[in-house]
Amino acid sequence: MKTQGKYIGINQRIPFDVLDAAIHHYIQSGTISKASVLSHMLEFTKGMNRAEKAATYIVQIVTRQQKLIDEFKKLVNDTSYLMLNSFDRKVFALCLLSLTYPITYDLLITLASGFKVQDQINRQFINKKMGLIYGSNRTLDIALDALIPMIIELNTISRVKTSLYSLSGKISLNHPFLVETLIYTDIKLSDSKSILFEELKYRPWYIYFNIEMAKDQHFRLLKLSESFVGGGYLTLNS
């Protein structure tokens, strides 16, 4: 499923509740069961083919981002994970989704560029801009049909009416690791080697989030280094 050298990889909507349950199960047991995920998916769709595809994507997300989830497991257990508010858990799901299927990140960056100049964006704008990255074809259309409802459910955008979208209110995060995960995702998927600490609020990825990060906090995914311009810069903690 490649177009213009960019891999799409997803063409079926994943409900947040099913992905969230799979993440929770992995935190609890250290395993992921496709059969269990499929059974849960069938509560949301009657089509076995659609459910199978979505279950496969969810298993891929958990297994491919296992190291990141394992890092989070050092800070939360199965009980405390469920005590996180839904916004925190949705942001974690969004980051895992984006890291596994970077078209999600590209879509959100594309939307952010539009929202900088106008309050509402239509599907035609999305198709045109994403087509420049992935090629204008049916594969891209199907992927966007899957992803747009997902990012609406994850509270980044709202549907004004059919094929017309606006920004949702900015998501505030309560857990420091999730703030770090957001920045980690941005650095990795934007192919940036580093981000100036003071630059965070101006980058398009953060149009959807209110983030606060203390420079003296304990970093797990990132490293803060000094810079000549002051404020320091963040890099991946490889």
C-alpha positions in Angstrom: 0.0 0.0 0.0 2.6 2.5 -1.1 2.1 5.7 -3.1 4.9 8.1 -4.1 7.3 6.4 -1.7 5.0 7.1 1.3 3.5 4.1 3.2 -0.2 4.4 4.1 -0.7 1.1 5.8 -4.2 1.6 7.3 -7.7 1.5 5.7 -10.0 0.6 8.5 -11.2 2.7 11.4 -10.0 1.6 14.9 -12.4 2.6 17.7 -10.6 4.1 20.7 -12.3 1.9 23.2 -10.9 -1.2 21.5 -7.4 0.2 21.2 -7.5 1.5 24.7 -8.6 -1.9 26.1 -5.7 -3.6 24.1 -3.2 -1.1 25.6 -4.6 -1.7 29.1 -4.4 -5.5 28.6 -0.8 -5.2 27.5 0.1 -3.1 30.6 -1.7 -5.7 32.8 -0.3 -8.9 31.2 2.6 -8.0 28.9 0.7 -9.7 26.0 -1.6 -8.9 23.2 -4.2 -11.4 21.9 -5.6 -10.9 18.4 -8.5 -13.2 19.3 -9.5 -11.0 22.2 -9.1 -7.8 20.2 -11.2 -9.3 17.4 -14.0 -10.3 19.8 -14.0 -6.8 21.2 -14.1 -5.3 17.6 -17.1 -7.4 16.7 -19.0 -5.4 19.3 -18.5 -2.3 17.1 -18.9 -3.8 13.6 -20.9 -6.8 12.2 -18.5 -7.2 9.3 -15.9 -9.9 10.0 -13.6 -8.6 7.3 -13.6 -5.1 8.7 -13.2 -6.4 12.3 -10.3 -8.6 11.2 -8.5 -5.6 9.6 -9.0 -3.4 12.6 -7.8 -6.1 15.0 -4.7 -6.6 12.9 -3.9 -2.9 13.0 -4.4 -2.8 16.8 -2.1 -5.7 17.3 0.5 -4.0 15.0 0.2 -0.8 17.0 0.8 -2.5 20.4 3.6 -4.8 19.1 5.5 -2.2 17.1 5.3 0.3 20.0 6.1 -2.2 22.6 9.2 -0.5 23.9 7.3 2.8 24.4 4.5 1.1 26.2 7.0 -0.8 28.3 8.5 2.5 29.3 5.1 3.7 30.4 4.6 0.5 32.3 7.4 1.5 34.6 5.2 4.4 35.7 1.7 3.0 35.7 0.1 -0.4 36.4 -3.2 -1.7 35.1 -5.2 0.1 37.8 -3.5 3.5 37.7 -3.7 3.4 33.8 -7.5 3.2 34.1 -7.4 6.1 36.6 -5.9 8.4 34.0 -8.5 10.7 32.4 -9.7 9.9 29.0 -7.7 12.8 27.4 -4.4 11.4 28.7 -5.2 7.9 27.4 -6.4 9.3 24.1 -3.2 11.3 23.6 -1.2 8.1 24.3 -3.3 6.2 21.8 -2.9 9.0 19.2 0.9 8.9 19.6 1.0 5.1 19.3 -1.2 5.3 16.2 0.9 8.1 14.6 4.2 6.3 15.3 2.8 3.1 13.7 1.0 4.8 10.8 2.7 8.2 10.2 0.0 9.2 7.8 -1.9 10.1 11.0 0.8 12.6 11.9 0.9 13.9 8.3 -2.9 14.4 8.4 -2.8 16.3 11.7 0.1 18.5 10.4 -1.8 19.2 7.2 -4.9 20.2 9.2 -2.8 22.4 11.5 -1.4 24.3 8.5 -5.0 25.0 7.4 -6.2 26.0 10.8 -3.5 28.6 11.1 -5.3 30.7 8.4 -9.0 29.6 8.7 -11.3 28.3 11.4 -12.8 25.5 9.3 -11.4 23.1 6.8 -13.3 21.0 4.2 -12.6 17.6 2.8 -11.5 19.0 -0.5 -8.6 20.9 1.2 -7.6 17.7 3.0 -7.7 15.6 -0.1 -5.7 18.1 -2.1 -2.9 18.6 0.5 -2.6 15.0 1.4 -2.6 14.1 -2.2 0.6 16.1 -2.7 2.2 13.8 -0.1 0.7 10.4 -0.9 -0.7 10.8 -4.4 -4.4 11.3 -5.2 -5.9 7.9 -5.4 -8.5 5.6 -4.0 -6.1 4.1 -1.4 -5.6 7.5 0.1 -9.4 8.3 0.1 -10.1 5.0 2.0 -7.3 5.8 4.5 -8.7 9.3 5.2 -12.2 7.9 5.5 -10.8 5.7 8.3 -8.5 8.3 10.0 -10.8 11.3 10.1 -13.4 9.7 12.4 -10.5 8.4 14.5 -8.9 11.8 15.1 -12.4 13.2 15.8 -12.8 10.6 18.5 -9.4 11.4 19.8 -10.5 15.0 20.4 -8.2 16.8 18.0 -10.8 18.1 15.6 -14.7 18.3 15.5 -17.0 17.8 12.6 -19.1 20.9 11.9 -21.2 19.2 9.3 -20.5 16.6 6.6 -17.0 17.1 5.2 -16.4 20.3 7.2 -14.1 20.3 10.3 -12.9 22.7 13.0 -10.4 22.5 15.8 -11.6 21.0 19.1 -10.6 22.7 22.3 -6.9 22.2 23.2 -6.2 19.0 25.1 -4.5 19.5 28.5 -2.3 16.7 29.7 -1.8 15.7 33.3 0.9 13.1 33.1 4.5 14.3 32.4 5.4 11.1 30.5 2.6 11.8 28.0 3.8 15.3 27.4 7.2 13.7 26.7 5.6 11.1 24.4 4.0 13.9 22.4 7.3 15.6 21.9 9.0 12.3 21.2 6.4 11.6 18.5 6.9 15.0 16.9 10.7 14.8 16.8 10.7 11.3 15.4 8.0 11.8 12.7 9.1 15.3 11.6 12.6 13.9 11.1 13.9 16.7 13.3 17.2 15.9 15.1 16.2 18.4 17.8 13.6 20.9 18.9 14.3 24.1 20.8 12.6 24.1 24.1 11.1 27.5 23.5 9.9 26.5 20.0 7.5 23.8 21.2 4.4 26.0 21.3 4.9 27.3 17.8 5.2 24.0 16.0 2.0 22.8 14.1 1.8 19.5 16.1 1.0 21.4 19.3 -1.9 23.3 17.9 -4.0 20.5 19.4 -2.5 20.4 22.9 -1.7 22.5 26.0 1.6 21.2 27.2 3.7 22.1 30.2 7.1 20.7 30.8 9.6 21.5 33.5 13.2 21.6 32.4 14.3 19.8 35.6 11.9 16.9 35.2 13.3 13.4 34.8 13.3 12.6 31.1 12.8 9.0 29.9 12.4 9.5 26.1 14.2 12.8 25.6 17.4 14.6 26.5 17.6 18.3 27.2 20.9 20.0 26.2 22.1 23.5 26.5 22.0 25.8 23.4 23.6 29.1 22.4 20.3 30.8 22.1 19.1 29.9 25.6 16.4 27.6 26.7 18.1 24.5 25.6 17.0 21.9 23.0 15.4 18.5 23.1 16.7 15.4 21.3 15.7 11.8 21.4 17.3 9.9 24.3 18.8 7.1 22.2 
